[in-house]
Amino acid sequence: MISPTLIHSRLAEIEGSAKRSLSQNFLIDGNTARKIVNSAQVSGKKVLEIGPGLGSLTESLLAADADVTAVECDRRFAPILERLPINLIMGDALKIDLSAHLEEGASVVANLPYHISSKLIEKLLLTPYRLTITVMIQKELAQRFANGPCDRYMTALIRCLGECSLLFDVSSSCFFPRPSVTSSILQIKKERTVTQEQAKELRELFMHKRKKIKGMDRRPQELSIEELYWFISRSKSSNLG
């Protein structure tokens, strides 16, 4: 079971410490790890974990009978992760073809690095599969995605492709070292897909959100989610007024 003692022991084993440049904050609370995994409902499923680190979530995923593929960029953690019955891929999740390690109906469970969490969520959303994405990110960002106005590209992309819920908060005391912000668990049930070009079109709309869309006489943030999805799924060129 994950505990502060175990995490410190594993750090001592690799003679390492958390790297601020990689936004490393290790989950040290076993109850929180189990709660995240229970929320993801991963039993018997193929699961992609991004940034397993010292295995805090990984062990809870395995205990729930998940088939885990883990992508880790910090090679210091390889000796620890290689002891676990997982498919371990050492590399940068932003550069790896994540689609090759997913399938229809798969789950993604991760404690995402704060500084690249939006980029990673976007990359997952642009895969061709229906997915359940359960990730730990900064609370402010999770609130914006789940409950904020649909006036930014990432919020619009998430809501166009599925249902988004903020499940619960995670105190900074559950990590080592303690982050300066509160984290939240965000779950996205991705049911639809868009191409890279369609996502580019959506981004373009929100880069110029003061302009009205040709033929609709409204700004992108004034459209409903269904109208936005209908528009980008059929649009092949710029339609800003």
N, C-alpha and C positions, 0 to 999 in steps of 0.2 A: 504494500500500500504506500502511495506517495505521501511523504511527510517532509518537514523541514530537514530533519536529520538525514534522510535518504538523499535529498537533493544536494546537501552540503557534502555528503560522502562521495557522490558521483563527481562533483566539481573537484574535490580533492584528488580523486582517482585520475582525472585527466590534467591535474595541476593547472586548472583554468579558472576563469571568472567570466561573468556576463560581459558581453561586448555592447557598449552603448550604441556603436555605429550600426549594429544589427537589431536594435530595439529589443534586446534579450531581457525578458523578465520571466523567470521560471515559476510555473504554478507549483505551489508547495502544499496545497490543501486538497487532500484526497476526497473529501466530501464534495467539493466543488467540481473536481474532475468527474466524479460519478454522476453528478447532477447534469453536467453538460452532455455526457454520453447518453444518459437516459433520455434527455430532451431530443437527441438526434435519432433515437430508435434505430440502432445500427445492427441489431442481432441478425446474423446470417448474411449481412450485406457487404458489398465491396465498398471500402471506405478509403478515401484519399486524405491523408493528413499532411498539411504543409507546415514545416518548421517544428518537428517533434522535439527538438532540443534534447533534454535529458530523459524524455520518455514519460512525462507526467500524464498527458492525455493518452498516450499510446497504450500504456498498461491497462487503463480503464477500458479502452476500446477492445483490447484483446480479451479482457475479462467478460465483455459483453458478446463475445463470439463474432467479432467483426473480422473480415478479411482485409488487412491493413496494408496499403502501400503508402510509404512515408517519403517525403522529399525534404532533404536537409542540406543547407548550403555550408554549414560550419563543420569542417572535417574533424574537428576535435572530438565531436560527439559520436563518431563512427564506431569506436570500440564498444561503447555502451549500447548503441542501437543495434549493432550486429548480433548481440546476444538474444535479441527478441525475435520471435517467429513472424517477421514482417518482410515485405518486399521493400528494401531500402534503396533509395535512389539519391546519390550525393550530387547536388547541383542546385542551381538557382531556379526557383519556381517561376520566375518571370521570364526565363529563357527556355525552359523545358516545354515540350509539347505535352501539356497536361491532359489533352484529349486522349492520348495514347494510354493513359492510366485510369480512364473513366469508362463508364458504360451507362446505358439507359437505366435510370432509376438508382444510380449510385449516390453515395453520400460524401460530402466533404465536411470534415471536422477539424478545426484548427484554432490555435491561439496565434493570430496573425500579428506580424511585426507592425507596430503603429505606423511607421513611416511609409509603408508600401501596401497598407491594407486595402485602400481603394483600387489600386492597380491590380491586385490579386483578385479581388471580387469581380472586377470588370473582366479579367481574363477567364475566370470560371463561367461567367454569364455568357461569354461568347463561344463556349464549347457547344457542340450540336446535340447535347443530351438534356433530358429532364433530370434535375438534380435536387437533392435537399442539401442546402449549404448552411451549416451551423458553425458560426465563427465568433471568436472573442475579439472585439475591437474597442477602441476608445468610445466611452459612453456618449460623448457629444456627437460623434459621427453616427453611431447607431441610432440615436434619437432622430437625427436629420433624415436618415434613410427610411426609418419606419414611420415616423410621425410628423416630420416637417413638411413644409409646402413643397409641391413638385415644381420647383423653379430652377433646378440644376440638372446637369446631364446625368450624373450617376444616380440620383434619386429617381429620375424619369426612367432610366434604363432598368433599374431594379423593379420598379412597379409595372413597367410594360411587360416584363417577362414572367412575373409571378407574384406570389404573396410574400409580404415581408413583415416580420414580427420581432419586437424587442422582448426577449423572454425574461431575463433577470440581470441584475447588476452583480459585479464581482468586486469586492473590496480590494484595495491596494494591499491590505495585510495578507492576502492569499498568495502573494508573489515574493520572490527574492531575485534581485533586489526590488524593493517596493517602487512601483511607478508613481509619478507625481499626479496621476489622474485616475479616475475610476473607470473600470472596464465594464462592458455589457456584452451579453450573448445575443447575437442577432441571428435569426433564422430566415432564410430565403427559400421558398419552395418554387423552384424554377420550372415552369410548365410550357414556356414558349421559347422560340429561338429567333435570333436575327443574325444576319451576315455581318462581316466586318464593315462592308460598305454601308449597310443600313444603320449600324451603330455610329459610323462616321457622320452620316446624315443627321442623326439625332444630336450628336455633339455640336454640329454646325448650327443647328437650330438654337441651342441654348447658349452658344457663343454670341449670338446676335438676338437675344431674347427680347430686345426692345422693338425689333422689326416684326411686322405682321406677315403671316404666311400667305403667299399668293393663293387666291381663290377661296380663302377661309376668313380673311379679314380679322384674324385674331392672332395674338402672340402665342408662342408655344406653351408658356406656363398657364395660359387660359384654356387650353384644351383638356378634355378628360383623358384618362389613361387609355381608354379604348380608342379614342380619336387619334392620340399620338401613335399608338401601335399600328392602327390602320394606315396612317399617313406614311410612317417609315417603311412599313412592309411593302408598300407599293411605290415608294418614291425612288427614283434613280438619278435625280439631279437636284440642284439647288432650287428651292421654291420660296426664297425669302423675297419680300416685297421691297 
